[in-house]
Amino acid sequence: MVSAISLQSAVAVAGRFPVLAGVDLNLEEGTVCAVLGANGAGKTSLLRLLAGLTALERGAGTVLGADLTKNTSGLRANVGLMGHGVGLYEELLPRENLAFMIKAARLDPSGIPEALDRVGIRGRIAATPVGQLSAGQQRRVVLASLVARRPRLWLLDEPHASLDAQARDLVGSVLEEAAAGGATVVATSHEPDIVIPLADVVVTMAGGVVTERYAGGRMGLSDVS
């Protein structure tokens, strides 16, 4: 199998303080990884490092073959990040937001209608400016942008936040489809009962390091550390 993520003693700093204090993590392509931990454990910082948005201060790491100690600007075209903030233009319709993202990434826009329909953005919702949509609907729009872009690495920070039960099931099925297509998925969560059944691998973080690793529901209950 091909390695998608390889971190060895990875350290990242915000200001003068380490937000990652020596993370070791290896994931093969097509793996769904759930990242658990309390607030401040380093989950969001890990996603930002993997997205090339936070510098690797010490240690070693590669993501999709890109060395994190070097220029990671080329990495971002292959990474889709759903953060806490949706990062959408509130005055634009959902399809207009996706069109802007797809154009910026120099990708084919033909998949936008299908992507919006896949996540339930249709009818009145599709005709409403994003700023007038609920928080859950806005997160669906962001999810649609990932479906349309088809990145090789999906990074999702609390992807089930602000979603009802039906939408949570939708997220699970979309992530399953992404992994089946060969993408690697890393999702943080405070809700282990939701994400563990979706994951091949589960890691727990505390104090900016990975403290535990075990198999998720897709792999059974045997230890994989």
Buried (B, 14 or more C-beta within 10 A) or exposed (E): EEBBBBBEBBBBBEEEEBBBBBBBBEBBBBBBBBBBBEEEBBBBBBBBBBBBBBEBBBBEBBBBEBEBBEEBEEBBBBBBBBBEEBEBEEEBBBBBBBBBBBEEBEBEBEBBBEBBEBBBBEEEBBEBBBEEBEEBBBBBBBBBBBBBBBBBBBBBBBBBBBBEEEBBEBBBEBBBEBBEEEBBBBBBBBEBEBBBEBBBBBBBBBBBBBEEBBBBBBBEEEEEE
